[in-house]
């Protein structure tokens, strides 16, 4: 199994209301990929961090293997969510992929 963890910071110029709407869209979009992508075992998006957090959104996903993760990265459903709901609104992205 392979874990794919991403942390994003939203663009600082976004208002609190905009951030809340964007977070909801990211969560719905990414979690909506469940069952659509071969090898995607589990996907969860966390949008409600504690005040001590320095990230706005976390993606925690699990894949059967590294090849499945690579397939996810180019899958049309994932690309549509990334290009439409994530990339336009994020300032920073940190990723950690590892075997479990």
ZASEZA-450402 format. One record per residue: x, y, z of N, C-alpha, C in turn; residue number from 0. Coordinates in steps of 0.001 Angstrom, whole numbers, plus 500000, padded with zeros to 6 digits. Layout:
REM residues N
REC  n_east  n_north    n_up  ca_east  ca_north   ca_up  c_east  c_north    c_up   nr
REC       X        Y       Z        X         Y       Z       X        Y       Z  NUM
...
REM end
This chain:
REM residues 100
REC  n_east  n_north    n_up  ca_east  ca_north   ca_up  c_east  c_north    c_up   nr
REC  500836   498827  500000   500000    500000  500000  500887   501245  500000    0
REC  500377   502298  499408   501092    503576  499335  500179   504678  499869    1
REC  500707   505491  500771   499995    506662  501281  500445   507874  500473    2
REC  499485   508744  500198   499724    509994  499464  499096   511097  500313    3
REC  499947   511887  500943   499498    512940  501849  499892   514286  501250    4
REC  498939   515197  501180   499228    516548  500683  498676   517554  501669    5
REC  499433   518608  501898   498984    519766  502670  499015   520973  501756    6
REC  497933   521747  501779   497868    522975  500992  497621   524173  501894    7
REC  498185   525291  501487   497826    526589  502049  497068   527320  500952    8
REC  495910   527840  501318   495137    528618  500357  495764   529990  500178    9
REC  495451   530633  499081   496005    531962  498803  495578   532938  499898   10
REC  496515   533720  500402   496212    534599  501538  495224   535708  501225   11
REC  495086   536069  499968   494170    537161  499622  492699   536734  499641   12
REC  492434   535444  499813   491050    534964  499864  490412   535328  501196   13
REC  489152   535723  501158   488420    536043  502389  488087   534748  503130   14
REC  487683   534871  504378   487292    533700  505163  486122   532975  504504   15
REC  485172   533726  503985   484019    533113  503314  484460   532378  502048   16
REC  485355   532982  501280   485860    532331  500073  486613   531053  500439   17
REC  487446   531134  501482   488203    529952  501908  487270   528822  502318   18
REC  486212   529139  503041   485266    528103  503471  484617   527435  502261   19
REC  484227   528216  501280   483605    527672  500072  484597   526828  499273   20
REC  485821   527295  499173   486855    526577  498428  487192   525263  499121   21
REC  487329   525292  500436   487611    524066  501189  486519   523031  500961   22
REC  485270   523465  500994   484153    522548  500778  484210   521959  499367   23
REC  484576   522776  498388   484690    522297  497012  485822   521303  496835   24
REC  486951   521575  497474   488090    520650  497411  487707   519315  498041   25
REC  487099   519382  499215   486694    518155  499912  485722   517341  499073   26
REC  484672   517982  498572   483679    517274  497762  484298   516711  496487   27
REC  485135   517508  495840   485745    517070  494594  486670   515887  494764   28
REC  487576   515983  495728   488546    514901  495920  487898   513652  496506   29
REC  487053   513813  497513   486409    512639  498097  485440   511997  497105   30
REC  484960   512780  496158   484098    512253  495114  484816   511339  494134   31
REC  486133   511302  494203   486904    510417  493329  486866   508967  493796   32
REC  486415   508729  495016   486333    507357  495539  485495   506506  494590   33
REC  486028   505345  494246   485333    504430  493362  485504   504719  491884   34
REC  486164   505811  491541   486333    506175  490129  487711   505841  489567   35
REC  488690   505664  490460   490073    505541  489994  490635   504189  490428   36
REC  491108   503395  489479   491666    502082  489826  492812   502205  490828   37
REC  492775   501382  491860   493846    501354  492849  493700   502357  493968   38
REC  492708   503238  493905   492460    504195  494990  491641   503469  496049   39
REC  492262   503211  497195   491648    502430  498258  490832   503318  499194   40
REC  491376   504485  499543   490729    505375  500507  491158   506801  500222   41
REC  490219   507744  500428   490556    509154  500228  489755   509983  501219   42
REC  490447   510865  501913   489811    511714  502912  490459   513099  502862   43
REC  489640   514126  502962   490135    515509  502989  489735   516141  504314   44
REC  490712   516703  504999   490490    517393  506273  490557   518900  506019   45
REC  489512   519614  506417   489468    521055  506179  489350   521866  507463   46
REC  489233   521200  508602   489005    521911  509854  490164   521681  510814   47
REC  491287   522332  510549   492439    522212  511420  492296   523067  512668   48
REC  493074   522734  513667   493127    523535  514888  493851   524851  514606   49
REC  493662   525861  515458   494333    527153  515244  495861   527058  515162   50
REC  496439   526010  515727   497896    525834  515685  498399   525379  514317   51
REC  497496   525039  513402   497879    524545  512072  498424   525659  511199   52
REC  499338   525295  510297   499811    526260  509307  499477   525804  507883   53
REC  498544   524873  507775   497995    524458  506486  496476   524560  506578   54
REC  495835   524744  505430   494381    524904  505388  493637   523623  505045   55
REC  494255   522764  504242   493590    521562  503741  494610   520427  503713   56
REC  494138   519213  504082   494988    518027  504004  494267   516937  503219   57
REC  494964   516337  502294   494492    515152  501589  495239   513954  502149   58
REC  494496   512930  502557   495068    511679  503047  494465   510576  502189   59
REC  495268   509993  501325   494762    508965  500423  495668   507739  500440   60
REC  495063   506601  500102   495771    505328  500109  495555   504635  498768   61
REC  496637   504092  498231   496610    503398  496950  497174   501994  497118   62
REC  496790   501106  496208   497267    499731  496309  498775   499636  496105   63
REC  499320   500505  495262   500761    500475  494994  501178   501792  494328   64
REC  502459   501919  494074   502985    503151  493476  502460   503367  492053   65
REC  502258   502283  491315   501721    502410  489956  500304   502995  489987   66
REC  499516   502611  490971   498160    503162  491105  498209   504653  491408   67
REC  499154   505062  492249   499322    506486  492554  499690   507251  491286   68
REC  500586   506701  490489   500969    507362  489238  499781   507453  488293   69
REC  498952   506425  488235   497761    506453  487394  496760   507503  487860   70
REC  496623   507641  489163   495741    508660  489752  496168   510056  489341   71
REC  497469   510287  489337   497980    511633  489053  497607   512125  487661   72
REC  497389   511210  486724   497050    511608  485357  495619   511243  484967   73
REC  494882   510626  485871   493498    510230  485581  492660   511472  485324   74
REC  491823   511435  484302   491067    512617  483901  490167   513160  485011   75
REC  489583   512293  485823   488714    512766  486910  489524   513525  487954   76
REC  490700   513017  488276   491566    513701  489246  492073   515020  488678   77
REC  492510   515020  487444   493031    516235  486818  491953   517317  486791   78
REC  490708   516932  486524   489618    517903  486496  489422   518554  487864   79
REC  489480   517769  488933   489340    518325  490286  490546   519197  490617   80
REC  491734   518707  490326   492959    519463  490639  492982   520798  489900   81
REC  492649   520775  488632   492689    522005  487832  491523   522943  488126   82
REC  490388   522402  488523   489203    523226  488720  488960   523682  490148   83
REC  489346   522841  491131   488995    523134  492515  490186   523380  493433   84
REC  491377   522960  493019   492532    523049  493914  493554   524081  493441   85
REC  494169   523843  492324   495295    524675  491870  494993   526168  491767   86
REC  493816   526575  491313   493574    528020  491198  493564   528761  492542   87
REC  493388   528033  493635   493176    528671  494941  494279   528413  495957   88
REC  495283   527619  495601   496330    527278  496563  497625   528026  496283   89
REC  498273   528409  497375   499545    529126  497281  500728   528186  497448   90
REC  500574   527185  498320   501663    526253  498608  501133   524836  498718   91
REC  501970   523898  498298   501631    522468  498356  502844   521710  498860   92
REC  502602   520826  499820   503636    519931  500321  503096   518512  500206   93
REC  503899   517602  499704   503462    516233  499469  504437   515234  500097   94
REC  503889   514170  500680   504699    513067  501153  504022   511775  500717   95
REC  504726   510969  499922   504262    509659  499497  505153   508621  500164   96
REC  504542   507545  500703   505345    506529  501370  504612   505198  501368   97
REC  505386   504121  501506   504817    502774  501550  504421   502436  502980   98
REC  503307   501726  503095   502854    501252  504408  502696   499748  504394   99
REM end
